[in-house]
């Protein structure tokens, strides 16, 4: 579980975009190059105040979208990093038991224990509640409702999905000792999944949905130019072409956009202005994260792919 706030000196929040084109422009101002279909779903999620559920391969920009929205809208980012065994105490709230025990000891010392109902009401009040990310996201903020990122939901267990249903439909959390705590204004909710398992239909029905695919070559070129402007145009084209050729290969894990950017920046550190077989073999560990994939590509296969993209570039020019 991870909670993070973006921009310690919070900027003045911007108004929500009033069109799909304005949403595209907002994302581009945060160096996020989105397709129009994704921008449309973001716009609808913002206007309809509905959670947005993003599925796709790792490294295609799902988490980054939430970060960019928080930054460009001047909102706090509250991130719940999911994992197997995530429970209510780690994700929503828990009682401050040490402080409650101190309060009970003080009550005993001062003779207040006769009024048990009053004591119970005191120690089970919001003053003794430890707020975790989901509950924090329901609290009002001067800069506007936060962006709540529930990241990699597919890593959690199914019972946790069931708990989320109330939050995603009513933007509230029920606490037996207190009652319902509701958001005066719903947070902007982004859920992500790498689809290592299927998410239940009941949760998906409460969200708008979008599958985030690998970008085409033109858009990935724009993303790379935006994120790594120091990469020469020729090297950028070769990097994107090689990565796309890798994605057409039968690999255990194809490289994502994040790996494309990392690889281009790594090549710059090696003073490369063009791809060559030695540079590709030496740096495959930036692109591929499984030894079987590296063994399959390095050497003759990498040389073949490199020759292919250079021939395609010549033919295209």
VENVEN-V329551 format. One record per helix or strand. SS is the DSSP state (@ for helix, = for strand). FROM is the first residue (numbers start at 1). LEN is the number of residues. If there is no record, write none. Layout:
ss->{SS:SS}
from->{FROM:FROM}
len->{LEN:LEN}
//
This chain:
ss->{@:@:=:@:=:@:=:@:@:@:@:=:@:=:@:@:=:=:=:@:=:@:@:@:@:@:@}
from->{20:36:51:62:77:88:93:97:112:116:126:129:133:147:153:158:172:179:188:201:207:217:233:257:277:291:300}
len->{10:13:6:12:5:4:3:14:3:8:3:3:4:5:3:13:4:4:6:4:6:11:15:13:11:7:17}
//
